[in-house]
């Protein structure tokens, strides 16, 4: 006989006020803000124009961006699957997924800007607000945190100024070089607070950041992988 058949209490989401919706069930307090989904507490704007696919005659799309999006659309049976690489291409061009960038992508993909915004708002590496030219994502998950990632994040946040978009990231999947960070897409580590001045200096000077710490330059165990290892690209031993 199952616990439910025996009448055992079952977990139940409750409102922020704490009242259980089902008497006799074990209350489990929901997140204080009600939901983890951004915008849950914003009412729909009924005055907004209906979502429409942009008219190609009214949207000027840079040729390079159009070519990149169309190429990615040809990679998939369903062209809608190209939405992430298309948004990334637009962000690389504009610096962020601005309303104009979304209109340009929507025009090429023949979808609405609202659809693209719903996708972009889900993914942390797609920016819907202006950000500095450089991005540093510090992994603060358990492996990195145990090795000093929180101190690294604090040091970067205090010293970066307006040059860098510094963010704590849940996991970047590079525990073997913990604590680490993604610097403009390059995985670098291990890092410490003492490395922060040199890291920022390299960014300001336009140099490769801490060249000897790049994950892409670490030797691989499989000799067949040497073509993608640092041995053939001048990396550190």
N, C-alpha and C positions, 0 to 999 in steps of 0.2 A: 504494500500500500504506500502511495506517495505521500510526501509531507502535506501536499494540498488536500489529499483525501482525508488525512488525519486531522485537518483543521489547523495545522501549524501556521503561524503568522508569515506573511509574505511581504517582501520589501515593497514599498510604495512611495513614489515621488510625491512630495508635499509642496505646498505653496511656500513662498518666503515667510509668510506669517506663521507657518508651522502646523497648520491644521491638516490632518490626514484626510484625503479624499474618500477613503474607504475605512469605516470604523472597524477596529480590531486588527488592522494591518500594521506592521512595523513601519513607522515613519522614517524616511530617509530625506534629510534636508537637501533641497536642490541648491545649485550655485546661487550665491547671494544676488548676483545680477540677473538671475532668471534663466539664462541660456548662454552657451559658449558661442552661439552663432551671432556674428556681428550684425547689428541693425535690428535685432529682435524687438527692441523697445521703440523703434521709430515707426510712426504711423505712415501708411502709404500716402504719397502726395497725389491727391486726386486732381490737382490742377495741372499736373504734368502732361505734356503732349504724349499721345500714345506711342509705344515703341514701334519704330518703322525702320526698314532697311534703307540705309542712305542711298540717295540718288547718285549714280556715278558722275552725272553732269555737274553735281554740286560739291563734290569732294575731290580735292586734288591729292592724289596719293604719290609720294616719291617713287620714281621708277625702281630704285633698288629695293625698296620695301615691297612693292608689288611683285617683283620677280621672286623675292625670297618667299613670300607667302604662297604664291602660286606653285612654286617648286615643292614646298612642304605639303601642299594639298594633293599633289600628284603622288606623294609617298603612301597615301592611305586609301583603302577602298571607299571609306566614307570621308569626304573632305573635311567634315566637321572635326575629325580627329586631329587636325593640324592646328587647332586653336591655341594650344600652349606654345609651340614653336613660333606661331605667328605673333602672339602677344610678346614673347621674348624678343623677337626681332624688332617690334615696334618700340619696346622699352629701350633696347640698345641704341636705337636711332634718336629717340626723343628724351631719353634719360628717365622716363617714367611712363606709365600707362595713362597719359593725359586724356581728357575727353576727345581732343582732336585725334590722338593716336588710336583710340578705340573706334572712332568714326572711320578712320582710314582702313583699319583691319576689317571692320564690319562691311565696308563697301566692297572690298575684294572678296571676302568670304561669303557675302550675301546673307548676313545674319544681322541682328539688331545690336547696337552698342550695349543695350541693357543685358543681353545674353553674355556678351564678352565681359562686362563688369561683374556679373554674377560668378563667372569663372575666375577672374583675376582676384576678386575679393577673398577667394578660398585659399589661394596659394601665397605663402609668405614671401617668396622671392619676386613676386610681381607687385610693383609699387603703384598705388593709386593716388599718391601725393608726391609733390616734388621732394627729391632727396639729393644729398651731396653727390659729387661725381664718383666718389669711391665708397665701396661697401665692405664692411668687415663684420662677418657673422661669427660670433664666438659660441662654440658648442658648450653648453652648460648641463648636458646630461650627465648621468651618474659617473661614468668613467673619467670624463674630463673634470667634473666637479670635484671628485676625490683627489685629483692631482693639481688643483689650484685654479680651475677655470673661473670661479667667481672673483678671485682677486685679479685675474687677467682682465676680465670684463670691466671691473671697476676702474682699473688703471687706464684702459683704453677709453672708457667713457669720460674720464676726467681730463685726459690729455688730447683727445682728438680734435676738439673744437668744432668748427663748422666744415672742416675738410672732409670728414668721414661719417658715413651712416653706420653707426655701431649698434648692433642688435645682439641680444642673447638668442641662441637657437637651441631648440630642444634636442636635436641629434643630427650630426652630419656624417655619421657612419665611418669615422676614422679613429677608432679607439686606440689603435696601435701607436698613434702619435699624440696621444692626449698629454696635456691640454692643447687643443688646436683651434684654428680659426680658418674660415674661408675668406680670403682677401681678394676681392674682385674676381671670385670664382676659383682661385687657386688655393688648394689645401696646403696649409703651412703649419708645422709643429715638429716637436713639442715647443710650446711657447711659455714664457713666464712674464711677470710684470716688468722685469728688467729689460725684456726685448722690445717693449712698447716704443721707447724713443727712437730706436733704430728703424722699427717698422714704419712709424709715421714719417720719419725723415726720408726713407726710400719712396714712400708714396708722394710726398711733396716734391721730391726731386725727379719724379717720373722714372725711377729705376725699378728694376725687378726687386720685389720685396723679399728680403732674407733668402737669397737664392739657395743657400745650402740647407734650407729647411723644407723645401717643397716635397710633397708626397710623390709627385711625378718623377722625382729624381732619385728616389730610393731604389736600391737594387732589388731585383726580383729573384725568387728562389728557383724558378723554372728558367733554364738557359734559353728556351725558345722565346721567352718574353723580353729578351735583352733589347730588342728593337724599340720597345716602349719604355726602357729603363734609362736612368741617368747616365749609364755607362757610355751610351752612344750620343748623348746630348751634353756632355761636359759636366754632368752632375757630380756631387760629392760622393766619395766612397762611403 
